[in-house]
Amino acid sequence: MINIFRVKELKYDFILSVIIGALSLIIIYCFGLYFIFKNLSQTLEEILTVSVTLAGFLITSLTILFVFPENARIKFIKKHSTYKYIFDAFMLSIILFILIAVLCFVFKIVTPDVPSYLLSVLIILLTWAMVSLFRCLWLLKRLIEVFFHKSEGGSK
């Protein structure tokens, strides 16, 4: 079971996402930008496609991480107690994108005119998924840097 509040970074990502999503919604409602909901409702198919594609990318990335060739640095990282949180971060992102895809599919099939409060939830989920995606990309970048880091003598 993924507990996002167990990992400081994932907890901060969630809080940041809710703040950004809430600010976006406040701007939409305060400035009467309701056309954003209409545009969002009209692009549910594209959001579904992108969400499934990004979930697939994350699954592939996670698979690559687990079969990463081992050197001394990677072995050290895999033995570290925080290594399992990398898996949690990726799983959270995958779950968010799959949830978004399912919601878009249901919205598209069930209701021709999606209520704005449901689209508001979708906006917050999209924000959280994007922040989570950036966290996963950052983790992937860091692991690749560790793997390819050369010592001062020039050897791996």
C-alpha positions in Angstrom: 0.0 0.0 0.0 1.4 3.4 -1.0 1.3 5.9 1.9 2.2 9.2 0.3 2.5 10.9 3.7 5.3 8.5 4.8 7.7 10.2 2.3 8.4 13.8 2.8 8.8 14.7 -0.9 5.6 12.9 -1.9 3.7 14.7 0.8 5.1 18.1 -0.3 4.2 17.2 -3.9 0.6 16.5 -2.8 0.4 19.8 -0.9 2.0 21.8 -3.8 -0.5 20.2 -6.2 -3.5 21.0 -4.1 -2.3 24.6 -3.7 -1.7 25.0 -7.5 -4.9 23.3 -8.4 -6.9 25.4 -5.9 -5.3 28.6 -7.1 -6.2 27.6 -10.7 -9.8 27.0 -9.7 -10.0 30.3 -7.8 -8.7 32.1 -10.8 -11.2 30.3 -13.1 -14.1 31.1 -10.8 -13.1 34.7 -9.8 -12.4 35.8 -13.4 -15.3 34.0 -15.0 -13.0 31.8 -17.1 -15.7 29.1 -17.4 -14.7 28.4 -21.0 -11.7 26.4 -19.5 -14.2 23.8 -18.2 -15.8 23.6 -21.7 -12.4 23.2 -23.3 -11.4 20.6 -20.7 -14.7 18.7 -21.3 -14.1 18.8 -25.1 -10.6 17.4 -24.7 -11.3 14.4 -22.5 -10.3 11.9 -25.2 -6.9 13.6 -25.6 -6.4 13.7 -21.9 -7.2 10.0 -21.7 -4.7 9.2 -24.5 -1.9 11.3 -22.9 -2.6 9.8 -19.5 -2.4 6.2 -20.7 0.8 7.1 -22.7 2.4 8.7 -19.6 1.4 5.7 -17.4 3.1 3.4 -20.0 6.2 5.6 -20.0 6.4 5.4 -16.2 5.8 1.6 -16.2 8.7 1.3 -18.7 10.9 3.6 -16.7 10.2 1.6 -13.5 11.0 -1.6 -15.2 14.3 -0.2 -16.5 15.2 1.0 -13.0 14.7 -2.5 -11.6 16.9 -4.1 -14.3 19.5 -1.4 -14.2 23.0 -2.9 -14.6 24.6 -2.9 -11.2 27.8 -1.2 -10.2 29.0 -0.4 -6.7 27.0 2.8 -6.6 23.8 1.2 -7.7 24.2 -1.7 -5.3 24.7 0.9 -2.5 21.5 2.7 -3.5 19.5 -0.5 -3.7 20.5 -1.5 -0.2 19.6 1.9 1.2 16.3 2.1 3.2 14.9 4.9 1.0 15.3 2.9 -2.3 11.7 1.5 -1.9 10.4 5.1 -2.0 11.5 5.4 -5.6 9.1 2.6 -6.3 6.4 4.4 -4.3 6.9 7.6 -6.3 6.6 5.8 -9.6 3.6 3.8 -8.5 1.8 6.9 -7.3 2.3 8.6 -10.7 1.2 5.5 -12.5 -1.9 5.3 -10.4 -2.7 9.0 -10.8 -2.5 8.8 -14.6 -4.6 5.6 -14.7 -7.2 7.2 -12.5 -7.3 10.3 -14.8 -7.7 8.0 -17.8 -10.5 6.1 -16.1 -12.3 9.3 -15.1 -12.0 10.8 -18.6 -13.4 7.6 -20.0 -16.3 7.6 -17.6 -17.0 11.3 -18.2 -16.9 10.8 -21.9 -19.2 7.8 -21.9 -21.6 8.6 -19.1 -22.2 12.4 -19.3 -22.3 14.5 -22.4 -22.0 17.6 -20.3 -19.7 17.1 -17.3 -20.4 19.2 -14.3 -17.8 21.8 -13.4 -17.2 20.4 -9.9 -16.1 17.0 -11.5 -13.9 18.9 -13.9 -12.5 20.8 -10.9 -11.5 17.4 -9.4 -9.9 16.5 -12.7 -7.9 19.7 -12.7 -6.5 19.0 -9.3 -5.7 15.4 -10.3 -4.0 16.5 -13.4 -1.9 19.0 -11.4 -0.9 16.3 -8.9 -0.1 13.9 -11.7 2.1 16.4 -13.5 4.0 17.3 -10.3 4.4 13.6 -9.6 5.7 13.0 -13.1 8.3 15.7 -12.6 9.3 14.0 -9.3 9.7 10.7 -11.2 11.8 12.3 -13.9 14.0 13.9 -11.3 14.5 10.6 -9.6 15.3 8.9 -12.9 17.8 11.6 -13.8 19.5 11.3 -10.4 19.8 7.5 -10.7 21.3 7.8 -14.2 23.7 10.4 -12.9 24.8 8.1 -10.1 25.2 5.2 -12.5 27.3 7.2 -14.9 29.2 9.2 -12.4 32.9 9.0 -12.9 35.3 9.1 -10.1 38.1 11.7 -10.0 40.5 9.2 -11.5 38.4 9.0 -14.7 37.2 5.4 -14.2 33.7 4.2 -13.5 
